[in-house]
Amino acid sequence: MTPPDITAFFDEATNTVSYLVFDPDTRDAAMIDPVLDYDAASGEVDTASADGMLAAVEARGLRVTLVLETHAHADHLSAASYIKAKTGAAIGIGEHIRDVQKIFRPVFAADDLKTDGSDFDRLFADGERFSIGSLEVEVIHTPGHTPADVSYRIGDALFVGDTLFMPDYGTARADFPGGDARQLYRSIRKLLELPRETRIFLCHDYKAAGREDYAWETTVGAQRDASVHVRDGVSEDDFVAMREARDATLSAPKLLLPSIQVNIRAGRFPFAEANGVRYLKIPVKAKQAVFE
């Protein structure tokens, strides 16, 4: 099989890496985890990051057939809906997005939200295979960070979303609703059973202490040898204890609330109100009775 051509696009504002993957033979392409620019202070949305990816598509004469989400992100808004409007590409995600929609529909009183996954065009099952041109893609269900996480294996390339970070940084948090540290460990060990030379492409990097540059590509072998969280020899119980203790110290991502509301709708904002304006909701939690 012809290897995929892979270009990374790094959004420093959200520490997110998006990927343009295409088949050199057919010029068919997919975008993985594209970012929609959002300013939380003003509520302003911009498409500069997505437009940069689309410019690369045009310059290379590609046809985008798919937008692939590894999960419903909690740290950036997805540009999937925008890219679909520009290219006609279908939006795909793991089939367990239905579980995530059911979790968050009541949190935001999102009466317009369907929980059958129908905002997305493709719902992928574990082990399912599909094509980008002549490239075969294998879907691997990797729950733990969220119930809906999937990884996409294309030849010797593996796109893992937030499940893994660089070996010197570790692994995803598992304390979001529906997350589970024990599931996360098992998902990671499943991925690390792939050949050692398998290239792993990450969705985020935050530069571990002592490292000057951002990085987002590693290998199965490097993870097994040197991951600070899941190198060979780390037991499931030890990982769970570490992960749960670490998660208890973490703050919520700054774009958590807007991201979830948009991303469980496949990058679509809630419908406009009577005044023509679209709104995102902020659930208010009070530590004591302040509403009386």
MIKOLTOR-966391 format. One line per field, with one value per residue: residue number from 1; x, y, z of N, C-alpha, C in turn; residue in one letter. Coordinates in Angstrom, 2 decimals. Each point is the difference from the previous one (the first is absolute). Layout:
BEGIN
n (NUM,...)
n_X (X,...)
n_Y (Y,...)
n_Z (Z,...)
ca_X (X,...)
ca_Y (Y,...)
ca_Z (Z,...)
c_X (X,...)
c_Y (Y,...)
c_Z (Z,...)
res (A,...)
end
This chain:
BEGIN
n (1,2,3,4,5,6,7,8,9,10,11,12,13,14,15,16,17,18,19,20,21,22,23,24,25,26,27,28,29,30,31,32,33,34,35,36,37,38,39,40,41,42,43,44,45,46,47,48,49,50,51,52,53,54,55,56,57,58,59,60,61,62,63,64,65,66,67,68,69,70,71,72,73,74,75,76,77,78,79,80,81,82,83,84,85,86,87,88,89,90,91,92,93,94,95,96,97,98,99,100,101,102,103,104,105,106,107,108,109,110,111,112,113,114,115,116,117,118,119,120,121,122,123,124,125,126,127,128,129,130,131,132,133,134,135,136,137,138,139,140,141,142,143,144,145,146,147,148,149,150,151,152,153,154,155,156,157,158,159,160,161,162,163,164,165,166,167,168,169,170,171,172,173,174,175,176,177,178,179,180,181,182,183,184,185,186,187,188,189,190,191,192,193,194,195,196,197,198,199,200,201,202,203,204,205,206,207,208,209,210,211,212,213,214,215,216,217,218,219,220,221,222,223,224,225,226,227,228,229,230,231,232,233,234,235,236,237,238,239,240,241,242,243,244,245,246,247,248,249,250,251,252,253,254,255,256,257,258,259,260,261,262,263,264,265,266,267,268,269,270,271,272,273,274,275,276,277,278,279,280,281,282,283,284,285,286,287,288,289,290,291,292)
n_X (0.85,-0.33,1.08,-0.72,-0.37,0.80,-0.85,0.78,-1.05,0.87,-0.99,0.91,-1.03,-0.19,1.26,-0.76,0.15,-0.22,-0.59,0.75,-0.81,0.88,-0.72,1.32,-0.60,-0.98,0.83,-0.63,-0.70,0.53,-0.81,0.97,-1.05,-0.71,0.65,-1.03,0.47,0.17,-0.45,0.34,0.90,0.06,0.18,1.09,-0.51,1.10,0.27,0.89,-0.12,-1.31,0.02,0.91,-0.79,-1.07,0.83,0.42,-1.26,-0.30,1.06,-0.45,-1.10,-0.40,-0.63,-0.56,0.09,0.88,-0.74,1.10,-0.90,1.02,-0.67,-0.91,0.78,0.77,0.93,-0.73,-0.47,-0.84,0.84,-0.44,-0.92,0.95,0.84,-0.98,-0.32,1.31,-0.01,-1.07,1.09,-0.03,-0.73,1.12,-0.52,0.53,-0.58,0.95,0.06,-0.82,0.92,0.93,-0.74,-0.22,1.32,0.27,-0.92,-0.15,1.32,-0.23,-0.91,0.75,-1.16,0.82,0.77,0.23,-0.36,-0.31,0.80,-1.24,0.59,0.50,0.83,1.08,-0.51,1.24,-0.06,0.30,1.16,-0.84,-0.13,0.66,-0.26,1.22,-0.72,1.28,0.00,0.35,-1.11,0.66,-1.20,0.62,-0.98,0.26,-1.02,-0.41,0.51,-0.71,-1.30,0.11,1.11,0.51,0.79,0.69,0.04,0.99,0.14,1.19,-1.04,0.06,-1.23,0.52,-0.21,-0.76,-0.16,0.95,1.01,0.91,0.98,0.53,-1.23,-0.25,-1.14,-1.14,-0.69,-0.54,-0.09,-0.10,-1.24,-0.10,0.98,1.09,0.77,-0.79,-1.08,0.46,0.39,-1.15,-0.55,0.79,-0.18,-1.27,0.13,0.55,-1.01,-0.22,0.48,1.19,0.13,-1.18,-0.25,0.14,-1.15,0.42,-1.00,0.89,0.63,0.58,0.95,0.43,0.12,0.76,-1.16,0.79,-0.15,-1.06,-0.68,-0.28,1.20,-0.39,0.39,-0.54,1.12,-0.05,-1.29,0.24,0.97,-0.70,-1.24,-0.14,-1.02,0.36,1.24,0.61,-0.78,-0.69,-0.43,-1.10,0.19,1.28,-0.35,-0.98,0.82,0.98,-0.78,-0.61,1.19,0.56,-1.04,0.13,1.17,-0.64,0.18,-1.22,0.03,0.71,0.03,-0.02,-0.62,0.66,1.15,-0.41,-0.55,1.11,0.89,-0.93,0.03,1.16,0.31,-1.24,-0.29,-0.49,-1.23,-0.16,0.00,-1.12,1.03,0.13,0.17,1.14,-0.40,1.07,-0.33,-0.08,0.01,-0.77,1.13,-0.81,1.06,-0.80,-1.00,0.20,-0.92,0.00)
n_Y (-1.20,0.95,0.45,0.39,1.08,0.43,1.00,0.48,0.45,0.81,-0.06,0.96,0.69,-1.17,0.17,0.25,-1.26,0.57,-0.93,0.21,-1.01,-0.33,-0.54,-0.17,-1.18,0.17,0.57,-1.09,0.80,-0.03,0.72,-0.04,0.11,0.58,1.14,0.42,1.15,0.10,1.24,-0.61,0.97,-0.09,-1.32,0.56,-0.39,-0.71,0.02,0.83,-0.76,-0.09,1.31,-0.05,-0.89,0.77,0.98,-0.82,-0.25,1.28,0.36,-1.07,0.65,0.10,-1.12,0.84,-1.27,0.18,0.32,-0.37,-0.24,0.17,1.12,0.21,0.86,0.18,0.14,-0.34,0.97,-0.89,-0.03,-1.16,0.68,0.87,-0.98,-0.61,1.20,0.04,-1.25,-0.10,0.07,-1.31,0.15,-0.56,-0.87,-0.41,-1.18,-0.04,0.83,-1.00,-0.74,0.66,-0.09,-1.25,-0.01,0.69,-0.69,-0.73,-0.13,0.09,-0.87,-0.81,0.62,0.76,-0.50,-0.65,-1.12,0.03,1.06,0.36,0.78,-1.22,-0.07,-0.27,-1.11,0.01,-1.28,-0.57,0.11,1.02,-0.24,1.05,0.76,0.47,0.09,-0.35,0.97,-1.07,0.33,-0.32,-0.21,0.59,-0.60,1.21,-0.52,0.93,0.74,-0.52,-0.27,1.12,0.04,0.36,-0.97,0.67,-1.24,0.67,-1.22,0.61,0.79,0.47,0.43,0.41,1.18,0.06,-1.20,0.35,0.40,0.93,-0.91,1.21,-0.09,-1.13,0.16,-0.28,1.05,-0.50,1.28,0.08,0.49,-1.23,0.75,-0.75,0.15,-0.93,0.55,1.16,-0.58,-0.63,1.17,0.60,-0.98,0.13,1.32,-0.21,-0.79,1.15,-0.21,-0.21,-0.27,-0.39,0.93,0.71,0.49,0.98,0.24,-0.18,1.14,-0.15,-0.62,-1.22,0.03,1.02,-0.08,0.46,-1.08,0.41,-1.09,-0.74,-0.43,-1.23,-1.04,-1.15,-0.22,1.27,-0.21,-1.16,0.66,1.11,-0.39,1.22,-0.38,-0.43,0.30,-0.93,-0.76,1.05,-0.39,-0.70,-0.66,-0.09,-0.29,-0.78,-0.44,-0.05,-0.56,-0.73,-0.22,-0.19,-0.72,-0.41,0.23,-0.52,1.16,0.47,-0.57,1.05,-0.86,-0.62,1.02,0.95,-0.61,-0.44,1.19,0.46,-0.66,-0.04,1.18,-0.64,0.91,-0.32,1.29,0.22,-0.36,0.97,0.93,0.45,0.47,-1.25,0.00,-0.62,-0.82,0.08,-1.08,0.64,-1.30,0.54,-0.20,-0.01,0.41,1.04,0.18,0.30,-0.91,0.00)
n_Z (0.00,-0.84,0.62,1.04,-0.63,0.97,0.19,0.96,0.69,0.58,0.88,0.14,-0.43,-0.62,-0.43,-1.06,-0.36,-1.18,-0.73,-1.07,-0.30,-0.96,-0.96,-0.12,-0.02,0.90,0.90,0.42,0.82,1.21,0.74,0.89,0.81,-0.99,0.10,0.74,-0.44,1.31,0.14,1.14,0.01,-1.32,-0.03,-0.49,-1.16,-0.29,-1.28,0.55,1.09,-0.11,-0.22,0.99,0.60,-0.21,0.35,0.95,0.24,-0.14,0.74,0.62,-0.31,1.26,0.31,0.86,0.37,1.01,1.02,0.60,0.94,0.82,0.35,0.92,-0.58,1.07,-0.95,-1.03,-0.76,-0.48,-1.04,0.47,0.63,0.32,0.27,0.63,0.50,0.20,0.44,0.78,0.76,0.19,1.11,0.47,0.86,1.13,-0.13,0.93,-1.04,-0.30,0.60,-0.69,-1.07,0.39,0.23,-1.11,-0.61,1.11,-0.09,-1.32,0.48,-0.74,0.04,-0.71,0.96,-1.12,0.61,-1.29,0.20,-0.32,0.92,0.18,-1.03,0.72,0.50,0.47,-0.31,1.16,-0.62,-0.13,-1.29,-0.44,-1.05,-0.17,-1.10,-0.24,0.91,0.69,0.64,1.10,0.50,1.01,0.65,0.49,0.68,0.84,-0.99,-0.99,0.10,-0.72,0.71,-1.18,-0.44,-0.92,-0.48,-0.58,-0.48,0.03,-0.34,1.22,-0.18,1.16,-0.57,1.11,-0.51,-0.85,0.80,-0.19,-0.22,-0.19,-0.57,-0.68,0.66,-0.59,0.41,1.09,0.36,-1.31,-0.06,0.49,0.52,-0.21,1.07,0.51,-0.54,0.43,1.12,0.02,-0.28,0.89,0.88,-0.40,0.06,1.18,-0.35,-0.60,-1.22,0.53,-1.29,0.46,-0.92,1.10,-0.46,0.76,0.83,0.97,0.27,1.19,-0.68,0.18,1.32,-0.38,-0.66,-0.97,-0.74,-0.71,0.32,-1.07,-0.32,0.28,0.70,-0.37,-0.65,-0.38,-0.21,-0.56,-0.59,-0.28,-0.27,0.47,-0.78,-1.20,0.34,-0.70,0.73,-0.51,1.20,-0.25,1.12,-0.33,-1.24,0.39,0.93,-0.89,-0.95,0.91,0.56,-1.18,-0.42,1.24,-0.58,-1.06,-0.58,-0.12,-1.20,-0.42,-1.02,1.17,0.56,-0.66,0.27,1.16,0.20,-0.55,0.69,0.96,-0.62,0.01,0.94,0.30,-0.10,1.21,-0.28,-0.90,0.93,0.54,0.70,-0.47,1.32,-0.17,0.96,0.76,0.69,1.17,0.33,0.90,0.66,1.02,0.70,-0.02,0.83,-1.27,-0.25,1.28)
ca_X (-0.85,0.71,-0.15,-0.71,0.72,-0.52,0.46,-0.53,-0.29,-0.01,-0.69,0.62,-0.99,-0.64,0.97,-0.62,0.56,-0.92,0.75,-0.49,0.51,-0.55,0.51,0.73,-0.43,-1.31,-0.12,-1.07,0.58,-0.80,0.50,-0.19,-0.08,0.24,-0.30,-0.70,0.53,-1.06,0.46,-0.97,-0.30,-0.93,-0.95,0.22,0.45,0.75,0.30,1.36,0.70,-0.60,0.30,1.37,-0.04,-0.66,0.94,0.93,-0.77,-0.09,1.33,0.46,-0.96,-0.60,-1.46,-0.27,-1.20,-0.37,0.53,0.02,0.20,0.40,-0.96,-0.58,1.07,-0.39,0.97,-0.11,-1.22,0.26,-0.35,-0.55,-1.18,0.47,0.70,-1.03,-0.69,0.92,0.52,-0.93,0.52,-0.80,0.61,-0.03,0.43,-0.36,-1.44,-0.35,-0.36,-1.38,0.10,0.43,-1.16,-0.97,0.54,0.05,-1.27,-0.64,0.90,-0.21,-1.41,0.11,-1.21,0.11,1.03,-0.39,1.01,0.17,1.20,-0.35,0.68,1.16,-0.35,0.51,0.28,0.88,0.08,1.33,0.40,-0.51,0.98,-0.52,1.08,0.28,0.59,0.43,0.51,-0.93,0.01,-0.57,-0.47,0.26,-0.68,0.96,-0.66,0.74,-0.05,-1.46,-0.51,-0.11,1.30,0.50,1.26,-0.07,1.25,0.13,1.33,0.80,-0.32,-1.09,-0.46,-0.54,-0.72,0.57,0.28,1.41,0.82,1.40,0.45,0.46,-1.13,-0.89,-1.27,-1.18,-0.77,-1.12,-0.98,-1.20,-1.14,0.14,1.39,0.33,1.45,0.29,-0.25,1.06,1.19,-0.21,0.02,1.38,0.75,-0.42,0.74,1.43,0.25,0.31,1.45,0.76,0.31,-1.21,0.10,-1.16,-0.22,-0.75,-0.90,0.42,1.28,0.12,1.42,0.37,1.06,1.33,-0.02,-0.18,-0.83,-1.18,0.18,-1.28,0.16,0.82,-0.21,-0.39,1.20,0.40,-0.94,0.24,1.31,0.30,-1.12,0.02,-1.22,-0.43,1.08,-0.09,0.28,-0.97,-1.19,-1.29,-0.35,0.89,-0.42,-1.27,0.27,0.67,-0.87,-1.07,0.59,0.38,-1.20,-0.62,0.68,-0.10,-1.12,-0.75,0.51,-0.64,-1.06,-0.81,-1.45,-0.38,0.44,-0.89,-1.29,0.16,0.60,-0.96,-0.86,0.85,0.52,-1.11,-0.46,-1.45,-0.81,-0.18,-1.21,-0.93,0.67,0.98,1.32,0.27,0.53,0.53,-0.44,0.96,-0.67,0.56,0.06,0.28,0.51,-0.93,-1.28,0.10,-1.08,-1.26)
ca_Y (1.20,1.28,0.64,1.29,1.26,0.57,1.33,0.44,1.41,0.20,1.19,0.23,0.55,-1.12,-1.11,-1.08,-0.37,-0.55,-0.66,-0.20,-1.30,-0.29,-1.10,0.59,-0.57,0.50,1.38,0.08,0.43,0.15,0.89,-0.61,0.91,1.40,0.99,1.24,1.00,0.56,0.87,-0.16,1.28,0.78,-0.87,0.09,-1.21,0.27,-1.24,0.09,-1.29,-0.89,0.53,-0.39,-1.37,-0.01,0.54,-1.09,-0.91,0.59,0.08,-1.33,-0.62,-1.13,-0.03,-0.43,-0.86,-0.30,0.66,-1.04,0.43,-1.08,0.02,1.33,0.69,0.90,1.08,0.86,-0.19,-0.69,0.67,-1.02,0.48,1.00,-0.69,-0.69,0.98,0.45,-1.08,-1.10,-1.18,-0.60,0.09,-1.28,-0.10,-1.29,-0.15,0.27,1.40,0.01,-0.02,1.33,0.88,-0.27,0.55,1.46,0.64,0.63,0.97,1.31,0.11,0.15,-0.65,-0.18,-1.00,-1.40,-0.85,-1.19,0.17,0.37,1.22,-0.49,-0.77,-1.35,-0.45,-1.14,-1.05,-0.57,-0.96,0.35,0.46,0.82,0.41,1.35,-0.42,-1.39,-0.23,-0.65,0.53,-0.88,0.70,-0.70,0.66,0.19,0.78,0.28,1.46,0.10,-1.28,-0.04,0.13,-1.00,0.27,-0.36,-0.58,0.10,-0.53,-0.02,1.23,-0.16,1.30,-0.46,1.03,0.37,-1.19,0.06,1.16,-0.39,-0.84,0.77,0.71,-0.98,-0.51,0.84,-0.06,-0.94,0.42,0.59,-0.92,-1.16,-0.42,-1.08,-0.21,-1.42,-0.17,0.70,-0.86,-1.16,0.51,0.30,-1.25,-0.56,0.71,-0.29,-1.33,0.16,-0.05,1.06,1.08,0.76,1.42,0.50,1.43,0.47,1.14,1.14,-0.01,1.12,0.11,-0.48,0.77,-0.25,-0.11,1.34,0.03,-0.84,-1.25,-0.72,-1.30,-0.94,-1.36,-0.98,-0.39,1.07,0.00,-1.18,0.11,1.21,0.79,0.23,-0.55,-1.33,-0.84,-1.40,-0.23,0.72,-0.83,0.69,0.62,1.14,1.06,0.54,0.80,1.21,0.81,0.58,1.01,1.13,0.66,0.74,1.29,0.75,0.92,-0.23,0.74,1.32,0.00,-1.19,0.17,0.21,-1.10,-1.15,0.30,0.03,-1.21,-1.11,0.29,-0.14,1.29,0.92,0.76,-0.12,0.82,1.39,0.36,0.84,1.23,-0.32,-0.21,-1.33,0.11,-1.14,0.09,-0.22,-0.44,0.66,-0.86,0.81,-0.76,0.22,0.51,1.40,0.26,0.22)
ca_Z (0.00,0.00,1.32,-0.04,0.15,1.24,0.37,1.28,0.18,1.45,0.51,1.31,0.94,0.71,0.02,-0.76,-1.29,-0.99,-1.07,-1.35,-0.43,-1.32,-0.82,-1.14,-1.28,-0.43,0.50,0.99,1.26,1.21,1.05,1.30,1.14,-0.38,1.04,-0.26,0.93,0.85,1.08,1.07,0.63,-0.83,-0.69,-1.44,-0.68,-1.21,-0.72,-0.54,0.07,-0.99,-1.32,-0.30,-0.48,-1.31,-0.97,-0.32,-0.86,-1.34,-0.59,-0.38,-0.90,0.71,0.20,1.38,0.03,1.38,1.19,1.02,1.38,0.89,1.11,0.21,0.73,1.07,0.10,-1.18,-0.79,-1.26,-1.25,-0.90,-0.73,-0.96,-1.08,-0.77,-0.83,-1.05,-0.84,-0.15,0.69,1.06,1.33,0.67,1.40,0.56,0.23,1.40,0.18,0.53,1.46,0.42,-0.19,1.07,1.24,0.06,-0.36,1.16,0.64,-0.63,-0.38,-1.46,-0.51,-1.45,-0.29,-0.13,0.64,-0.83,-0.81,-1.37,-0.43,-0.73,-1.19,0.15,1.36,-0.22,1.02,0.24,-1.02,-1.34,-0.97,-1.10,-0.89,-0.50,-1.26,0.10,1.35,0.91,1.37,1.02,1.19,1.25,1.11,1.09,1.04,1.24,0.08,-0.10,-0.50,-1.46,-0.66,-0.94,-0.69,-1.41,-0.49,-1.45,-0.25,1.21,0.75,0.96,0.52,1.28,0.74,1.30,0.82,0.36,-0.31,-0.21,1.12,1.16,0.60,0.62,-0.52,0.16,1.24,-0.10,1.00,-0.59,0.10,-0.87,-0.07,0.92,-0.07,-0.27,-1.43,-0.73,0.02,-0.89,-1.38,-0.37,-0.17,-1.29,-1.03,0.10,-0.54,-1.43,-0.23,0.66,-0.94,-0.31,0.33,0.75,-0.18,1.17,-0.21,0.83,0.71,0.93,0.31,1.33,0.65,-0.54,-1.46,-0.56,-1.20,-0.07,-0.75,-0.05,-0.63,0.75,-0.49,1.00,0.72,0.92,1.12,0.84,0.66,0.75,0.47,1.45,0.59,-0.45,-0.54,0.39,1.40,0.84,0.13,-0.10,1.28,0.22,-0.91,0.47,1.20,-0.45,-0.84,0.81,0.88,-0.84,-0.49,1.11,0.13,-1.25,-0.21,-1.23,-1.17,-0.06,-1.01,0.22,-0.17,-1.40,-0.87,0.09,-0.61,-1.45,-0.56,-0.02,-1.16,-1.20,-0.38,-0.24,1.16,0.22,-0.89,0.41,0.72,-0.76,-0.40,-1.01,0.61,0.56,1.35,0.74,1.39,1.08,1.24,1.18,1.18,1.18,1.13,1.10,-0.48,-0.42,-0.93,0.74)
c_X (0.88,-0.16,-0.73,0.96,-0.65,0.62,-0.69,-0.19,-0.15,-0.66,0.49,-1.00,-0.67,0.92,-0.50,0.73,-1.11,0.83,-0.76,0.68,-0.56,0.72,0.71,-0.48,-1.30,-0.22,-1.22,0.62,-1.01,0.66,-0.34,0.09,0.30,-0.54,-0.78,0.48,-1.14,0.63,-1.04,-0.41,-1.06,-1.11,0.18,0.60,0.73,0.40,1.43,0.71,-0.53,0.31,1.43,0.08,-0.63,0.91,1.01,-0.69,-0.03,1.36,0.49,-0.99,-0.69,-1.52,-0.26,-1.30,-0.50,0.60,-0.13,0.27,0.42,-0.92,-0.62,0.95,-0.55,0.90,0.08,-1.31,0.38,-0.46,-0.66,-1.17,0.38,0.66,-0.98,-0.71,0.87,0.34,-1.00,0.44,-0.98,0.76,-0.16,0.56,-0.38,-1.47,-0.43,-0.16,-1.42,0.01,0.38,-1.14,-1.04,0.47,-0.21,-1.31,-0.68,0.88,-0.26,-1.46,-0.12,-1.16,0.06,0.92,-0.60,1.12,0.20,1.22,-0.25,0.53,1.25,-0.45,0.41,0.27,0.77,-0.01,1.44,0.30,-0.50,1.13,-0.71,1.19,0.07,0.73,0.34,0.60,-1.07,0.20,-0.67,-0.38,0.26,-0.67,0.95,-0.62,0.91,0.06,-1.46,-0.50,0.11,1.35,0.26,1.36,-0.16,1.38,-0.01,1.41,0.80,-0.23,-1.23,-0.33,-0.83,-0.78,0.71,0.45,1.42,0.57,1.43,0.48,0.44,-1.13,-1.06,-1.24,-1.13,-0.57,-1.21,-1.14,-1.19,-1.17,0.10,1.41,0.29,1.48,0.35,-0.25,1.11,1.26,-0.16,-0.01,1.43,0.80,-0.38,0.76,1.48,0.34,0.27,1.52,0.72,0.26,-1.22,0.16,-1.29,-0.06,-1.00,-0.84,0.43,1.46,0.09,1.45,0.29,1.15,1.36,0.06,-0.36,-1.02,-1.25,0.30,-1.31,0.09,0.96,-0.25,-0.48,1.23,0.45,-0.93,0.28,1.30,0.08,-1.19,0.02,-1.23,-0.24,1.13,-0.19,0.41,-0.92,-1.28,-1.27,-0.35,0.87,-0.40,-1.28,0.21,0.66,-0.96,-1.09,0.53,0.36,-1.23,-0.67,0.62,-0.22,-1.21,-0.75,0.64,-0.77,-1.12,-0.93,-1.47,-0.40,0.37,-0.98,-1.32,0.06,0.41,-0.92,-1.06,0.79,0.51,-1.05,-0.35,-1.49,-0.76,-0.16,-1.32,-0.84,0.66,1.10,1.39,0.10,0.67,0.58,-0.32,1.16,-0.77,0.70,-0.08,0.41,0.46,-0.88,-1.24,0.11,-1.17,-1.30,-0.39)
c_Y (1.25,0.66,1.32,1.17,0.74,1.37,0.42,1.51,0.24,1.32,0.27,0.52,-1.10,-1.22,-1.23,-0.23,-0.62,-0.57,-0.01,-1.27,-0.28,-1.16,0.60,-0.51,0.62,1.46,0.17,0.25,-0.03,1.02,-0.64,1.07,1.46,0.97,1.19,1.02,0.66,0.81,0.01,1.34,0.78,-0.83,0.01,-1.30,0.41,-1.32,-0.04,-1.35,-0.97,0.47,-0.31,-1.42,-0.08,0.57,-1.06,-1.02,0.53,0.00,-1.35,-0.73,-1.21,0.12,-0.55,-0.78,-0.23,1.01,-1.01,0.60,-1.22,-0.10,1.39,0.77,0.96,1.23,0.86,-0.31,-0.64,0.84,-0.96,0.52,1.02,-0.67,-0.79,0.96,0.44,-1.10,-1.10,-1.27,-0.50,0.08,-1.34,0.06,-1.38,-0.06,0.30,1.49,0.10,0.04,1.38,1.00,-0.19,0.54,1.51,0.69,0.61,1.04,1.40,0.25,0.20,-0.73,-0.26,-1.16,-1.39,-0.86,-1.30,0.10,0.54,1.36,-0.35,-0.85,-1.46,-0.28,-1.31,-0.96,-0.47,-1.06,0.30,0.50,0.80,0.54,1.52,-0.23,-1.47,-0.32,-0.68,0.55,-1.01,0.83,-0.86,0.78,0.07,0.85,0.19,1.49,0.44,-1.35,-0.15,0.04,-1.16,0.45,-0.50,-0.50,-0.01,-0.44,-0.08,1.23,-0.22,1.36,-0.27,1.06,0.36,-1.20,-0.02,1.37,-0.49,-0.80,0.79,0.76,-0.94,-0.36,0.99,-0.10,-0.91,0.36,0.74,-0.98,-1.13,-0.48,-1.06,-0.34,-1.45,-0.33,0.63,-0.85,-1.15,0.42,0.25,-1.27,-0.68,0.67,-0.38,-1.44,0.05,-0.04,1.23,1.18,0.83,1.44,0.47,1.51,0.48,1.22,1.24,-0.15,1.27,0.24,-0.40,0.84,-0.39,-0.13,1.35,0.05,-0.86,-1.23,-0.76,-1.33,-0.86,-1.38,-0.89,-0.39,1.04,0.07,-1.18,0.13,1.14,0.80,0.13,-0.59,-1.47,-0.81,-1.44,-0.18,0.74,-0.82,0.83,0.71,1.22,1.17,0.65,0.89,1.33,0.92,0.67,1.07,1.26,0.77,0.85,1.39,0.90,0.92,-0.38,0.75,1.30,0.07,-1.19,0.22,0.33,-1.18,-1.15,0.27,-0.01,-1.37,-1.21,0.20,-0.05,1.35,1.04,0.73,-0.25,0.94,1.41,0.18,0.95,1.29,-0.24,-0.29,-1.43,0.17,-1.33,0.20,-0.25,-0.44,0.63,-0.94,0.85,-0.89,0.20,0.68,1.49,0.42,0.35,1.47)
c_Z (0.00,1.37,-0.11,0.06,1.17,0.25,1.29,0.01,1.51,0.35,1.41,1.02,0.81,0.11,-0.75,-1.32,-0.86,-1.13,-1.31,-0.51,-1.39,-0.68,-1.21,-1.36,-0.50,0.34,0.90,1.37,1.14,0.90,1.34,1.08,-0.36,1.05,-0.57,1.03,0.77,1.11,1.11,0.61,-0.78,-0.62,-1.50,-0.55,-1.28,-0.64,-0.53,0.00,-1.05,-1.41,-0.41,-0.52,-1.39,-1.08,-0.43,-0.91,-1.43,-0.69,-0.50,-0.92,0.60,0.02,1.40,0.02,1.41,0.97,1.13,1.37,0.83,1.21,0.06,0.92,1.05,0.09,-1.25,-0.71,-1.33,-1.19,-0.98,-0.83,-1.07,-1.19,-0.87,-0.95,-1.18,-1.00,-0.31,0.70,1.05,1.31,0.70,1.41,0.51,0.40,1.44,0.29,0.53,1.53,0.53,-0.16,1.10,1.33,0.07,-0.41,1.23,0.68,-0.55,-0.37,-1.50,-0.68,-1.51,-0.37,-0.08,0.57,-0.77,-0.91,-1.39,-0.44,-0.81,-1.19,0.10,1.47,-0.10,1.19,0.13,-1.06,-1.39,-0.88,-1.09,-0.77,-0.15,-1.32,0.07,1.37,0.85,1.40,0.91,1.22,1.24,1.13,1.19,1.12,1.22,0.24,-0.08,-0.50,-1.51,-0.71,-0.95,-0.50,-1.43,-0.44,-1.52,-0.36,1.29,0.87,0.87,0.61,1.25,0.76,1.28,0.83,0.50,-0.32,-0.27,1.22,1.23,0.69,0.56,-0.77,0.26,1.41,-0.21,0.95,-0.59,0.16,-1.01,-0.15,1.04,-0.16,-0.32,-1.47,-0.82,-0.07,-0.99,-1.47,-0.46,-0.21,-1.31,-1.14,0.00,-0.35,-1.51,-0.19,0.56,-0.93,-0.39,0.46,0.68,-0.17,1.06,-0.34,0.79,0.41,0.83,0.42,1.45,0.55,-0.58,-1.50,-0.61,-1.12,0.17,-0.84,0.02,-0.75,0.82,-0.59,1.14,0.83,1.00,1.19,0.93,0.79,1.00,0.51,1.52,0.69,-0.34,-0.65,0.49,1.45,0.95,0.04,-0.14,1.30,0.29,-0.89,0.50,1.22,-0.38,-0.72,0.83,0.95,-0.79,-0.47,1.07,0.17,-1.21,-0.03,-1.27,-1.15,-0.18,-1.03,0.15,-0.36,-1.44,-0.90,0.00,-0.72,-1.53,-0.54,0.04,-1.08,-1.31,-0.50,-0.31,1.29,0.22,-0.94,0.55,0.75,-0.86,-0.50,-1.03,0.51,0.53,1.36,0.48,1.46,0.96,1.23,1.21,1.19,1.19,1.15,1.24,-0.57,-0.33,-0.88,0.71,0.00)
res (M,T,P,P,D,I,T,A,F,F,D,E,A,T,N,T,V,S,Y,L,V,F,D,P,D,T,R,D,A,A,M,I,D,P,V,L,D,Y,D,A,A,S,G,E,V,D,T,A,S,A,D,G,M,L,A,A,V,E,A,R,G,L,R,V,T,L,V,L,E,T,H,A,H,A,D,H,L,S,A,A,S,Y,I,K,A,K,T,G,A,A,I,G,I,G,E,H,I,R,D,V,Q,K,I,F,R,P,V,F,A,A,D,D,L,K,T,D,G,S,D,F,D,R,L,F,A,D,G,E,R,F,S,I,G,S,L,E,V,E,V,I,H,T,P,G,H,T,P,A,D,V,S,Y,R,I,G,D,A,L,F,V,G,D,T,L,F,M,P,D,Y,G,T,A,R,A,D,F,P,G,G,D,A,R,Q,L,Y,R,S,I,R,K,L,L,E,L,P,R,E,T,R,I,F,L,C,H,D,Y,K,A,A,G,R,E,D,Y,A,W,E,T,T,V,G,A,Q,R,D,A,S,V,H,V,R,D,G,V,S,E,D,D,F,V,A,M,R,E,A,R,D,A,T,L,S,A,P,K,L,L,L,P,S,I,Q,V,N,I,R,A,G,R,F,P,F,A,E,A,N,G,V,R,Y,L,K,I,P,V,K,A,K,Q,A,V,F,E)
end
